[in-house]
Amino acid sequence: MFKVLALVCILGGGCILMEESNDNRYNTLEECEIIAQEKHQIITEKMMLNNILVEHLQVYCETEHESM
């Protein structure tokens, strides 16, 4: 099982690690990566819309046993 995580670093504001609030899990890496790409696009659009400068944005899939 895989989950989507997002590491968002705001210019001058530090970084936060986010996980889907609905605790979704995906059976395959391919399925998870499709969702991760969609989430990346959504986060990028929302940050631009709100004039938030992003220093780093990484949205990726991780297996459950790798989580922090």
PQR file of N, CA, C, O and H, with PARSE charges and radii, in Angstrom:
ATOM      1  N   MET A   1       0.840  -1.178   0.000 -0.4000 1.5000
ATOM      2  CA  MET A   1       0.000   0.000   0.000 -0.0000 2.0000
ATOM      3  C   MET A   1       0.888   1.245   0.000  0.5500 1.7000
ATOM      4  O   MET A   1       1.956   1.272   0.612 -0.5500 1.4000
ATOM      5  N   PHE A   2       0.415   2.267  -0.700 -0.4000 1.5000
ATOM      6  CA  PHE A   2       1.157   3.508  -0.845 -0.0000 2.0000
ATOM      7  C   PHE A   2       0.291   4.680  -0.406  0.5500 1.7000
ATOM      8  O   PHE A   2      -0.937   4.628  -0.480 -0.5500 1.4000
ATOM      9  H   PHE A   2      -0.452   2.246  -1.197  0.4000 1.0000
ATOM     10  N   LYS A   3       0.953   5.738   0.054 -0.4000 1.5000
ATOM     11  CA  LYS A   3       0.256   6.971   0.403 -0.0000 2.0000
ATOM     12  C   LYS A   3       0.992   8.147  -0.233  0.5500 1.7000
ATOM     13  O   LYS A   3       2.173   8.058  -0.568 -0.5500 1.4000
ATOM     14  H   LYS A   3       1.951   5.780   0.115  0.4000 1.0000
ATOM     15  N   VAL A   4       0.258   9.256  -0.392 -0.4000 1.5000
ATOM     16  CA  VAL A   4       0.806  10.471  -0.990 -0.0000 2.0000
ATOM     17  C   VAL A   4       1.239  11.417   0.119  0.5500 1.7000
ATOM     18  O   VAL A   4       0.495  11.669   1.067 -0.5500 1.4000
ATOM     19  H   VAL A   4      -0.701   9.328  -0.120  0.4000 1.0000
ATOM     20  N   LEU A   5       2.452  11.933  -0.016 -0.4000 1.5000
ATOM     21  CA  LEU A   5       2.977  12.946   0.893 -0.0000 2.0000
ATOM     22  C   LEU A   5       3.409  14.153   0.077  0.5500 1.7000
ATOM     23  O   LEU A   5       3.767  14.029  -1.094 -0.5500 1.4000
ATOM     24  H   LEU A   5       3.056  11.728  -0.786  0.4000 1.0000
ATOM     25  N   ALA A   6       3.372  15.316   0.703 -0.4000 1.5000
ATOM     26  CA  ALA A   6       3.830  16.536   0.033 -0.0000 2.0000
ATOM     27  C   ALA A   6       4.739  17.310   0.984  0.5500 1.7000
ATOM     28  O   ALA A   6       4.376  17.583   2.128 -0.5500 1.4000
ATOM     29  H   ALA A   6       3.082  15.417   1.654  0.4000 1.0000
ATOM     30  N   LEU A   7       5.910  17.652   0.497 -0.4000 1.5000
ATOM     31  CA  LEU A   7       6.830  18.507   1.229 -0.0000 2.0000
ATOM     32  C   LEU A   7       6.768  19.883   0.574  0.5500 1.7000
ATOM     33  O   LEU A   7       7.121  20.043  -0.594 -0.5500 1.4000
ATOM     34  H   LEU A   7       6.205  17.430  -0.432  0.4000 1.0000
ATOM     35  N   VAL A   8       6.317  20.870   1.337 -0.4000 1.5000
ATOM     36  CA  VAL A   8       6.145  22.226   0.820 -0.0000 2.0000
ATOM     37  C   VAL A   8       7.025  23.167   1.631  0.5500 1.7000
ATOM     38  O   VAL A   8       6.897  23.262   2.852 -0.5500 1.4000
ATOM     39  H   VAL A   8       6.030  20.740   2.286  0.4000 1.0000
ATOM     40  N   CYS A   9       7.917  23.859   0.935 -0.4000 1.5000
ATOM     41  CA  CYS A   9       8.783  24.846   1.574 -0.0000 2.0000
ATOM     42  C   CYS A   9       8.433  26.219   1.014  0.5500 1.7000
ATOM     43  O   CYS A   9       8.556  26.464  -0.186 -0.5500 1.4000
ATOM     44  H   CYS A   9       8.020  23.782  -0.057  0.4000 1.0000
ATOM     45  N   ILE A  10       8.002  27.099   1.890 -0.4000 1.5000
ATOM     46  CA  ILE A  10       7.626  28.463   1.524 -0.0000 2.0000
ATOM     47  C   ILE A  10       8.859  29.346   1.643  0.5500 1.7000
ATOM     48  O   ILE A  10       9.614  29.247   2.610 -0.5500 1.4000
ATOM     49  H   ILE A  10       7.903  26.900   2.865  0.4000 1.0000
ATOM     50  N   LEU A  11       9.056  30.204   0.659 -0.4000 1.5000
ATOM     51  CA  LEU A  11      10.207  31.099   0.666 -0.0000 2.0000
ATOM     52  C   LEU A  11      10.196  31.944   1.936  0.5500 1.7000
ATOM     53  O   LEU A  11       9.273  32.727   2.161 -0.5500 1.4000
ATOM     54  H   LEU A  11       8.443  30.285  -0.127  0.4000 1.0000
ATOM     55  N   GLY A  12      11.218  31.782   2.758 -0.4000 1.5000
ATOM     56  CA  GLY A  12      11.338  32.525   4.004 -0.0000 2.0000
ATOM     57  C   GLY A  12      10.427  32.055   5.116  0.5500 1.7000
ATOM     58  O   GLY A  12      10.338  32.711   6.154 -0.5500 1.4000
ATOM     59  H   GLY A  12      11.968  31.146   2.576  0.4000 1.0000
ATOM     60  N   GLY A  13       9.740  30.922   4.927 -0.4000 1.5000
ATOM     61  CA  GLY A  13       8.772  30.509   5.927 -0.0000 2.0000
ATOM     62  C   GLY A  13       8.904  29.090   6.429  0.5500 1.7000
ATOM     63  O   GLY A  13       8.067  28.637   7.210 -0.5500 1.4000
ATOM     64  H   GLY A  13       9.812  30.389   4.084  0.4000 1.0000
ATOM     65  N   GLY A  14       9.919  28.382   6.009 -0.4000 1.5000
ATOM     66  CA  GLY A  14      10.095  27.015   6.477 -0.0000 2.0000
ATOM     67  C   GLY A  14       9.349  26.002   5.638  0.5500 1.7000
ATOM     68  O   GLY A  14       8.728  26.337   4.628 -0.5500 1.4000
ATOM     69  H   GLY A  14      10.599  28.750   5.374  0.4000 1.0000
ATOM     70  N   CYS A  15       9.421  24.750   6.076 -0.4000 1.5000
ATOM     71  CA  CYS A  15       8.848  23.629   5.333 -0.0000 2.0000
ATOM     72  C   CYS A  15       7.833  22.885   6.188  0.5500 1.7000
ATOM     73  O   CYS A  15       7.938  22.831   7.413 -0.5500 1.4000
ATOM     74  H   CYS A  15       9.925  24.478   6.896  0.4000 1.0000
ATOM     75  N   ILE A  16       6.854  22.316   5.506 -0.4000 1.5000
ATOM     76  CA  ILE A  16       5.895  21.447   6.186 -0.0000 2.0000
ATOM     77  C   ILE A  16       5.724  20.178   5.364  0.5500 1.7000
ATOM     78  O   ILE A  16       5.786  20.206   4.134 -0.5500 1.4000
ATOM     79  H   ILE A  16       6.769  22.360   4.511  0.4000 1.0000
ATOM     80  N   LEU A  17       5.509  19.068   6.056 -0.4000 1.5000
ATOM     81  CA  LEU A  17       5.233  17.789   5.420 -0.0000 2.0000
ATOM     82  C   LEU A  17       3.752  17.524   5.587  0.5500 1.7000
ATOM     83  O   LEU A  17       3.240  17.505   6.706 -0.5500 1.4000
ATOM     84  H   LEU A  17       5.458  19.045   7.055  0.4000 1.0000
ATOM     85  N   MET A  18       3.060  17.318   4.467 -0.4000 1.5000
ATOM     86  CA  MET A  18       1.619  17.109   4.513 -0.0000 2.0000
ATOM     87  C   MET A  18       1.279  15.709   4.020  0.5500 1.7000
ATOM     88  O   MET A  18       1.980  15.126   3.192 -0.5500 1.4000
ATOM     89  H   MET A  18       3.477  17.334   3.558  0.4000 1.0000
ATOM     90  N   GLU A  19       0.176  15.190   4.560 -0.4000 1.5000
ATOM     91  CA  GLU A  19      -0.351  13.894   4.179 -0.0000 2.0000
ATOM     92  C   GLU A  19      -1.841  14.077   3.919  0.5500 1.7000
ATOM     93  O   GLU A  19      -2.470  14.939   4.533 -0.5500 1.4000
ATOM     94  H   GLU A  19      -0.392  15.663   5.233  0.4000 1.0000
ATOM     95  N   GLU A  20      -2.406  13.294   3.035 -0.4000 1.5000
ATOM     96  CA  GLU A  20      -3.828  13.429   2.752 -0.0000 2.0000
ATOM     97  C   GLU A  20      -4.647  13.283   4.034  0.5500 1.7000
ATOM     98  O   GLU A  20      -4.453  12.343   4.804 -0.5500 1.4000
ATOM     99  H   GLU A  20      -1.895  12.593   2.537  0.4000 1.0000
ATOM    100  N   SER A  21      -5.557  14.220   4.248 -0.4000 1.5000
ATOM    101  CA  SER A  21      -6.346  14.221   5.484 -0.0000 2.0000
ATOM    102  C   SER A  21      -7.338  13.066   5.544  0.5500 1.7000
ATOM    103  O   SER A  21      -7.762  12.673   6.632 -0.5500 1.4000
ATOM    104  H   SER A  21      -5.714  14.984   3.622  0.4000 1.0000
ATOM    105  N   ASN A  22      -7.711  12.522   4.400 -0.4000 1.5000
ATOM    106  CA  ASN A  22      -8.660  11.405   4.394 -0.0000 2.0000
ATOM    107  C   ASN A  22      -7.952  10.060   4.525  0.5500 1.7000
ATOM    108  O   ASN A  22      -8.593   9.012   4.437 -0.5500 1.4000
ATOM    109  H   ASN A  22      -7.367  12.841   3.517  0.4000 1.0000
ATOM    110  N   ASP A  23      -6.631  10.079   4.735 -0.4000 1.5000
ATOM    111  CA  ASP A  23      -5.846   8.874   4.996 -0.0000 2.0000
ATOM    112  C   ASP A  23      -5.958   7.834   3.876  0.5500 1.7000
ATOM    113  O   ASP A  23      -5.986   6.632   4.140 -0.5500 1.4000
ATOM    114  H   ASP A  23      -6.110  10.930   4.807  0.4000 1.0000
ATOM    115  N   ASN A  24      -6.021   8.305   2.626 -0.4000 1.5000
ATOM    116  CA  ASN A  24      -6.110   7.400   1.481 -0.0000 2.0000
ATOM    117  C   ASN A  24      -4.880   6.527   1.362  0.5500 1.7000
ATOM    118  O   ASN A  24      -3.769   6.953   1.674 -0.5500 1.4000
ATOM    119  H   ASN A  24      -5.998   9.281   2.412  0.4000 1.0000
ATOM    120  N   ARG A  25      -5.087   5.304   0.909 -0.4000 1.5000
ATOM    121  CA  ARG A  25      -4.006   4.374   0.588 -0.0000 2.0000
ATOM    122  C   ARG A  25      -4.274   3.823  -0.803  0.5500 1.7000
ATOM    123  O   ARG A  25      -5.426   3.607  -1.180 -0.5500 1.4000
ATOM    124  H   ARG A  25      -5.990   4.958   0.655  0.4000 1.0000
ATOM    125  N   TYR A  26      -3.219   3.597  -1.559 -0.4000 1.5000
ATOM    126  CA  TYR A  26      -3.330   3.135  -2.939 -0.0000 2.0000
ATOM    127  C   TYR A  26      -2.635   1.793  -3.071  0.5500 1.7000
ATOM    128  O   TYR A  26      -1.575   1.571  -2.486 -0.5500 1.4000
ATOM    129  H   TYR A  26      -2.283   3.772  -1.253  0.4000 1.0000
ATOM    130  N   ASN A  27      -3.232   0.909  -3.836 -0.4000 1.5000
ATOM    131  CA  ASN A  27      -2.725  -0.456  -3.961 -0.0000 2.0000
ATOM    132  C   ASN A  27      -1.439  -0.557  -4.761  0.5500 1.7000
ATOM    133  O   ASN A  27      -0.592  -1.402  -4.473 -0.5500 1.4000
ATOM    134  H   ASN A  27      -4.093   1.089  -4.311  0.4000 1.0000
ATOM    135  N   THR A  28      -1.286   0.308  -5.774 -0.4000 1.5000
ATOM    136  CA  THR A  28      -0.093   0.231  -6.617 -0.0000 2.0000
ATOM    137  C   THR A  28       0.635   1.565  -6.643  0.5500 1.7000
ATOM    138  O   THR A  28       0.044   2.622  -6.421 -0.5500 1.4000
ATOM    139  H   THR A  28      -1.975   0.995  -6.008  0.4000 1.0000
ATOM    140  N   LEU A  29       1.923   1.492  -6.919 -0.4000 1.5000
ATOM    141  CA  LEU A  29       2.721   2.711  -7.046 -0.0000 2.0000
ATOM    142  C   LEU A  29       2.217   3.561  -8.205  0.5500 1.7000
ATOM    143  O   LEU A  29       2.183   4.787  -8.103 -0.5500 1.4000
ATOM    144  H   LEU A  29       2.403   0.634  -7.100  0.4000 1.0000
ATOM    145  N   GLU A  30       1.831   2.928  -9.294 -0.4000 1.5000
ATOM    146  CA  GLU A  30       1.347   3.656 -10.472 -0.0000 2.0000
ATOM    147  C   GLU A  30       0.096   4.474 -10.136  0.5500 1.7000
ATOM    148  O   GLU A  30      -0.014   5.638 -10.523 -0.5500 1.4000
ATOM    149  H   GLU A  30       1.859   1.931  -9.376  0.4000 1.0000
ATOM    150  N   GLU A  31      -0.840   3.861  -9.416 -0.4000 1.5000
ATOM    151  CA  GLU A  31      -2.060   4.557  -9.006 -0.0000 2.0000
ATOM    152  C   GLU A  31      -1.713   5.740  -8.097  0.5500 1.7000
ATOM    153  O   GLU A  31      -2.266   6.828  -8.251 -0.5500 1.4000
ATOM    154  H   GLU A  31      -0.751   2.916  -9.101  0.4000 1.0000
ATOM    155  N   CYS A  32      -0.813   5.525  -7.169 -0.4000 1.5000
ATOM    156  CA  CYS A  32      -0.406   6.574  -6.238 -0.0000 2.0000
ATOM    157  C   CYS A  32       0.280   7.725  -6.971  0.5500 1.7000
ATOM    158  O   CYS A  32       0.033   8.891  -6.664 -0.5500 1.4000
ATOM    159  H   CYS A  32      -0.364   4.640  -7.044  0.4000 1.0000
ATOM    160  N   GLU A  33       1.129   7.406  -7.925 -0.4000 1.5000
ATOM    161  CA  GLU A  33       1.853   8.454  -8.655 -0.0000 2.0000
ATOM    162  C   GLU A  33       0.921   9.334  -9.485  0.5500 1.7000
ATOM    163  O   GLU A  33       1.182  10.525  -9.654 -0.5500 1.4000
ATOM    164  H   GLU A  33       1.330   6.459  -8.175  0.4000 1.0000
ATOM    165  N   ILE A  34      -0.149   8.764  -9.996 -0.4000 1.5000
ATOM    166  CA  ILE A  34      -1.142   9.564 -10.729 -0.0000 2.0000
ATOM    167  C   ILE A  34      -1.775  10.583  -9.786  0.5500 1.7000
ATOM    168  O   ILE A  34      -1.919  11.755 -10.136 -0.5500 1.4000
ATOM    169  H   ILE A  34      -0.362   7.797  -9.859  0.4000 1.0000
ATOM    170  N   ILE A  35      -2.149  10.135  -8.600 -0.4000 1.5000
ATOM    171  CA  ILE A  35      -2.744  11.029  -7.609 -0.0000 2.0000
ATOM    172  C   ILE A  35      -1.727  12.076  -7.157  0.5500 1.7000
ATOM    173  O   ILE A  35      -2.076  13.243  -6.974 -0.5500 1.4000
ATOM    174  H   ILE A  35      -2.032   9.183  -8.316  0.4000 1.0000
ATOM    175  N   ALA A  36      -0.479  11.667  -6.977 -0.4000 1.5000
ATOM    176  CA  ALA A  36       0.572  12.606  -6.555 -0.0000 2.0000
ATOM    177  C   ALA A  36       0.753  13.715  -7.590  0.5500 1.7000
ATOM    178  O   ALA A  36       0.921  14.880  -7.229 -0.5500 1.4000
ATOM    179  H   ALA A  36      -0.195  10.719  -7.125  0.4000 1.0000
ATOM    180  N   GLN A  37       0.720  13.362  -8.863 -0.4000 1.5000
ATOM    181  CA  GLN A  37       0.836  14.380  -9.914 -0.0000 2.0000
ATOM    182  C   GLN A  37      -0.336  15.353  -9.863  0.5500 1.7000
ATOM    183  O   GLN A  37      -0.157  16.561 -10.021 -0.5500 1.4000
ATOM    184  H   GLN A  37       0.583  12.416  -9.157  0.4000 1.0000
ATOM    185  N   GLU A  38      -1.536  14.822  -9.641 -0.4000 1.5000
ATOM    186  CA  GLU A  38      -2.720  15.684  -9.534 -0.0000 2.0000
ATOM    187  C   GLU A  38      -2.599  16.622  -8.330  0.5500 1.7000
ATOM    188  O   GLU A  38      -2.924  17.805  -8.423 -0.5500 1.4000
ATOM    189  H   GLU A  38      -1.682  13.841  -9.512  0.4000 1.0000
ATOM    190  N   LYS A  39      -2.131  16.086  -7.205 -0.4000 1.5000
ATOM    191  CA  LYS A  39      -1.968  16.907  -5.999 -0.0000 2.0000
ATOM    192  C   LYS A  39      -0.914  17.995  -6.209  0.5500 1.7000
ATOM    193  O   LYS A  39      -1.078  19.124  -5.745 -0.5500 1.4000
ATOM    194  H   LYS A  39      -1.866  15.125  -7.129  0.4000 1.0000
ATOM    195  N   HIS A  40       0.165  17.651  -6.910 -0.4000 1.5000
ATOM    196  CA  HIS A  40       1.218  18.629  -7.208 -0.0000 2.0000
ATOM    197  C   HIS A  40       0.628  19.797  -7.988  0.5500 1.7000
ATOM    198  O   HIS A  40       0.898  20.959  -7.682 -0.5500 1.4000
ATOM    199  H   HIS A  40       0.298  16.734  -7.287  0.4000 1.0000
ATOM    200  N   GLN A  41      -0.174  19.482  -8.991 -0.4000 1.5000
ATOM    201  CA  GLN A  41      -0.792  20.520  -9.814 -0.0000 2.0000
ATOM    202  C   GLN A  41      -1.732  21.388  -8.981  0.5500 1.7000
ATOM    203  O   GLN A  41      -1.725  22.612  -9.114 -0.5500 1.4000
ATOM    204  H   GLN A  41      -0.392  18.538  -9.239  0.4000 1.0000
ATOM    205  N   ILE A  42      -2.533  20.770  -8.131 -0.4000 1.5000
ATOM    206  CA  ILE A  42      -3.481  21.510  -7.292 -0.0000 2.0000
ATOM    207  C   ILE A  42      -2.749  22.440  -6.333  0.5500 1.7000
ATOM    208  O   ILE A  42      -3.111  23.608  -6.195 -0.5500 1.4000
ATOM    209  H   ILE A  42      -2.539  19.776  -8.022  0.4000 1.0000
ATOM    210  N   ILE A  43      -1.721  21.921  -5.674 -0.4000 1.5000
ATOM    211  CA  ILE A  43      -0.957  22.745  -4.726 -0.0000 2.0000
ATOM    212  C   ILE A  43      -0.289  23.909  -5.451  0.5500 1.7000
ATOM    213  O   ILE A  43      -0.317  25.040  -4.965 -0.5500 1.4000
ATOM    214  H   ILE A  43      -1.426  20.972  -5.786  0.4000 1.0000
ATOM    215  N   THR A  44       0.310  23.642  -6.609 -0.4000 1.5000
ATOM    216  CA  THR A  44       0.968  24.692  -7.395 -0.0000 2.0000
ATOM    217  C   THR A  44      -0.025  25.793  -7.762  0.5500 1.7000
ATOM    218  O   THR A  44       0.265  26.978  -7.601 -0.5500 1.4000
ATOM    219  H   THR A  44       0.333  22.724  -7.004  0.4000 1.0000
ATOM    220  N   GLU A  45      -1.194  25.392  -8.254 -0.4000 1.5000
ATOM    221  CA  GLU A  45      -2.214  26.371  -8.651 -0.0000 2.0000
ATOM    222  C   GLU A  45      -2.684  27.203  -7.461  0.5500 1.7000
ATOM    223  O   GLU A  45      -2.830  28.419  -7.582 -0.5500 1.4000
ATOM    224  H   GLU A  45      -1.429  24.429  -8.384  0.4000 1.0000
ATOM    225  N   LYS A  46      -2.922  26.567  -6.314 -0.4000 1.5000
ATOM    226  CA  LYS A  46      -3.396  27.288  -5.130 -0.0000 2.0000
ATOM    227  C   LYS A  46      -2.347  28.257  -4.602  0.5500 1.7000
ATOM    228  O   LYS A  46      -2.679  29.364  -4.176 -0.5500 1.4000
ATOM    229  H   LYS A  46      -2.803  25.579  -6.217  0.4000 1.0000
ATOM    230  N   MET A  47      -1.087  27.845  -4.629 -0.4000 1.5000
ATOM    231  CA  MET A  47      -0.016  28.733  -4.165 -0.0000 2.0000
ATOM    232  C   MET A  47       0.096  29.952  -5.081  0.5500 1.7000
ATOM    233  O   MET A  47       0.245  31.077  -4.604 -0.5500 1.4000
ATOM    234  H   MET A  47      -0.817  26.947  -4.975  0.4000 1.0000
ATOM    235  N   MET A  48       0.023  29.730  -6.386 -0.4000 1.5000
ATOM    236  CA  MET A  48       0.101  30.845  -7.333 -0.0000 2.0000
ATOM    237  C   MET A  48      -1.097  31.786  -7.160  0.5500 1.7000
ATOM    238  O   MET A  48      -0.943  33.007  -7.172 -0.5500 1.4000
ATOM    239  H   MET A  48      -0.098  28.816  -6.773  0.4000 1.0000
ATOM    240  N   LEU A  49      -2.283  31.208  -7.000 -0.4000 1.5000
ATOM    241  CA  LEU A  49      -3.502  31.991  -6.831 -0.0000 2.0000
ATOM    242  C   LEU A  49      -3.425  32.898  -5.606  0.5500 1.7000
ATOM    243  O   LEU A  49      -3.939  34.016  -5.615 -0.5500 1.4000
ATOM    244  H   LEU A  49      -2.408  30.216  -6.990  0.4000 1.0000
ATOM    245  N   ASN A  50      -2.779  32.404  -4.555 -0.4000 1.5000
ATOM    246  CA  ASN A  50      -2.664  33.148  -3.303 -0.0000 2.0000
ATOM    247  C   ASN A  50      -1.346  33.905  -3.163  0.5500 1.7000
ATOM    248  O   ASN A  50      -1.011  34.389  -2.082 -0.5500 1.4000
ATOM    249  H   ASN A  50      -2.362  31.495  -4.547  0.4000 1.0000
ATOM    250  N   ASN A  51      -0.598  34.002  -4.269 -0.4000 1.5000
ATOM    251  CA  ASN A  51       0.675  34.728  -4.293 -0.0000 2.0000
ATOM    252  C   ASN A  51       1.652  34.255  -3.212  0.5500 1.7000
ATOM    253  O   ASN A  51       2.337  35.067  -2.589 -0.5500 1.4000
ATOM    254  H   ASN A  51      -0.870  33.609  -5.147  0.4000 1.0000
ATOM    255  N   ILE A  52       1.710  32.956  -2.996 -0.4000 1.5000
ATOM    256  CA  ILE A  52       2.632  32.372  -2.031 -0.0000 2.0000
ATOM    257  C   ILE A  52       3.845  31.858  -2.804  0.5500 1.7000
ATOM    258  O   ILE A  52       3.711  31.049  -3.721 -0.5500 1.4000
ATOM    259  H   ILE A  52       1.154  32.296  -3.501  0.4000 1.0000
ATOM    260  N   LEU A  53       5.024  32.335  -2.424 -0.4000 1.5000
ATOM    261  CA  LEU A  53       6.243  31.937  -3.111 -0.0000 2.0000
ATOM    262  C   LEU A  53       6.762  30.625  -2.530  0.5500 1.7000
ATOM    263  O   LEU A  53       7.088  30.535  -1.346 -0.5500 1.4000
ATOM    264  H   LEU A  53       5.133  32.993  -1.678  0.4000 1.0000
ATOM    265  N   VAL A  54       6.828  29.626  -3.380 -0.4000 1.5000
ATOM    266  CA  VAL A  54       7.266  28.295  -2.966 -0.0000 2.0000
ATOM    267  C   VAL A  54       8.734  28.125  -3.315  0.5500 1.7000
ATOM    268  O   VAL A  54       9.140  28.306  -4.463 -0.5500 1.4000
ATOM    269  H   VAL A  54       6.563  29.700  -4.341  0.4000 1.0000
ATOM    270  N   GLU A  55       9.520  27.775  -2.312 -0.4000 1.5000
ATOM    271  CA  GLU A  55      10.940  27.508  -2.530 -0.0000 2.0000
ATOM    272  C   GLU A  55      11.152  26.086  -3.032  0.5500 1.7000
ATOM    273  O   GLU A  55      12.015  25.838  -3.874 -0.5500 1.4000
ATOM    274  H   GLU A  55       9.191  27.627  -1.380  0.4000 1.0000
ATOM    275  N   HIS A  56      10.358  25.153  -2.510 -0.4000 1.5000
ATOM    276  CA  HIS A  56      10.482  23.744  -2.888 -0.0000 2.0000
ATOM    277  C   HIS A  56       9.128  23.065  -2.718  0.5500 1.7000
ATOM    278  O   HIS A  56       8.441  23.269  -1.717 -0.5500 1.4000
ATOM    279  H   HIS A  56       9.657  25.355  -1.826  0.4000 1.0000
ATOM    280  N   LEU A  57       8.753  22.255  -3.707 -0.4000 1.5000
ATOM    281  CA  LEU A  57       7.525  21.476  -3.623 -0.0000 2.0000
ATOM    282  C   LEU A  57       7.814  20.093  -4.164  0.5500 1.7000
ATOM    283  O   LEU A  57       8.236  19.934  -5.310 -0.5500 1.4000
ATOM    284  H   LEU A  57       9.311  22.089  -4.520  0.4000 1.0000
ATOM    285  N   GLN A  58       7.584  19.100  -3.332 -0.4000 1.5000
ATOM    286  CA  GLN A  58       7.781  17.717  -3.745 -0.0000 2.0000
ATOM    287  C   GLN A  58       6.563  16.923  -3.286  0.5500 1.7000
ATOM    288  O   GLN A  58       6.263  16.860  -2.094 -0.5500 1.4000
ATOM    289  H   GLN A  58       7.241  19.229  -2.401  0.4000 1.0000
ATOM    290  N   VAL A  59       5.869  16.322  -4.239 -0.4000 1.5000
ATOM    291  CA  VAL A  59       4.726  15.470  -3.926 -0.0000 2.0000
ATOM    292  C   VAL A  59       5.104  14.082  -4.412  0.5500 1.7000
ATOM    293  O   VAL A  59       5.438  13.891  -5.581 -0.5500 1.4000
ATOM    294  H   VAL A  59       6.112  16.373  -5.207  0.4000 1.0000
ATOM    295  N   TYR A  60       5.048  13.113  -3.501 -0.4000 1.5000
ATOM    296  CA  TYR A  60       5.578  11.793  -3.833 -0.0000 2.0000
ATOM    297  C   TYR A  60       4.808  10.696  -3.109  0.5500 1.7000
ATOM    298  O   TYR A  60       4.004  10.954  -2.214 -0.5500 1.4000
ATOM    299  H   TYR A  60       4.776  13.268  -2.551  0.4000 1.0000
ATOM    300  N   CYS A  61       5.081   9.467  -3.525 -0.4000 1.5000
ATOM    301  CA  CYS A  61       4.444   8.295  -2.927 -0.0000 2.0000
ATOM    302  C   CYS A  61       5.441   7.575  -2.048  0.5500 1.7000
ATOM    303  O   CYS A  61       6.639   7.529  -2.324 -0.5500 1.4000
ATOM    304  H   CYS A  61       5.735   9.257  -4.252  0.4000 1.0000
ATOM    305  N   GLU A  62       4.910   7.025  -0.996 -0.4000 1.5000
ATOM    306  CA  GLU A  62       5.752   6.304  -0.035 -0.0000 2.0000
ATOM    307  C   GLU A  62       4.983   5.063   0.428  0.5500 1.7000
ATOM    308  O   GLU A  62       3.766   5.114   0.608 -0.5500 1.4000
ATOM    309  H   GLU A  62       3.936   7.063  -0.772  0.4000 1.0000
ATOM    310  N   THR A  63       5.691   3.963   0.616 -0.4000 1.5000
ATOM    311  CA  THR A  63       5.033   2.786   1.184 -0.0000 2.0000
ATOM    312  C   THR A  63       4.787   3.035   2.659  0.5500 1.7000
ATOM    313  O   THR A  63       5.495   3.817   3.293 -0.5500 1.4000
ATOM    314  H   THR A  63       6.679   3.922   0.470  0.4000 1.0000
ATOM    315  N   GLU A  64       3.804   2.382   3.191 -0.4000 1.5000
ATOM    316  CA  GLU A  64       3.434   2.626   4.595 -0.0000 2.0000
ATOM    317  C   GLU A  64       4.571   2.342   5.561  0.5500 1.7000
ATOM    318  O   GLU A  64       4.706   3.061   6.551 -0.5500 1.4000
ATOM    319  H   GLU A  64       3.229   1.746   2.677  0.4000 1.0000
ATOM    320  N   HIS A  65       5.384   1.343   5.326 -0.4000 1.5000
ATOM    321  CA  HIS A  65       6.451   1.012   6.268 -0.0000 2.0000
ATOM    322  C   HIS A  65       7.606   1.989   6.241  0.5500 1.7000
ATOM    323  O   HIS A  65       8.478   1.928   7.108 -0.5500 1.4000
ATOM    324  H   HIS A  65       5.275   0.758   4.522  0.4000 1.0000
ATOM    325  N   GLU A  66       7.639   2.914   5.245 -0.4000 1.5000
ATOM    326  CA  GLU A  66       8.710   3.915   5.165 -0.0000 2.0000
ATOM    327  C   GLU A  66       8.365   5.200   5.904  0.5500 1.7000
ATOM    328  O   GLU A  66       9.229   6.063   6.054 -0.5500 1.4000
ATOM    329  H   GLU A  66       6.930   2.964   4.542  0.4000 1.0000
ATOM    330  N   SER A  67       7.154   5.350   6.363 -0.4000 1.5000
ATOM    331  CA  SER A  67       6.738   6.628   6.931 -0.0000 2.0000
ATOM    332  C   SER A  67       7.461   6.945   8.230  0.5500 1.7000
ATOM    333  O   SER A  67       7.957   6.063   8.932 -0.5500 1.4000
ATOM    334  H   SER A  67       6.452   4.648   6.241  0.4000 1.0000
ATOM    335  N   MET A  68       7.501   8.254   8.525 -0.4000 1.5000
ATOM    336  CA  MET A  68       8.193   8.733   9.723 -0.0000 2.0000
ATOM    337  C   MET A  68       7.346   8.530  10.961  0.5500 1.7000
ATOM    338  O   MET A  68       7.771   8.876  12.063 -0.5500 1.4000
ATOM    339  H   MET A  68       7.098   8.971   7.955  0.4000 1.0000
TER
END
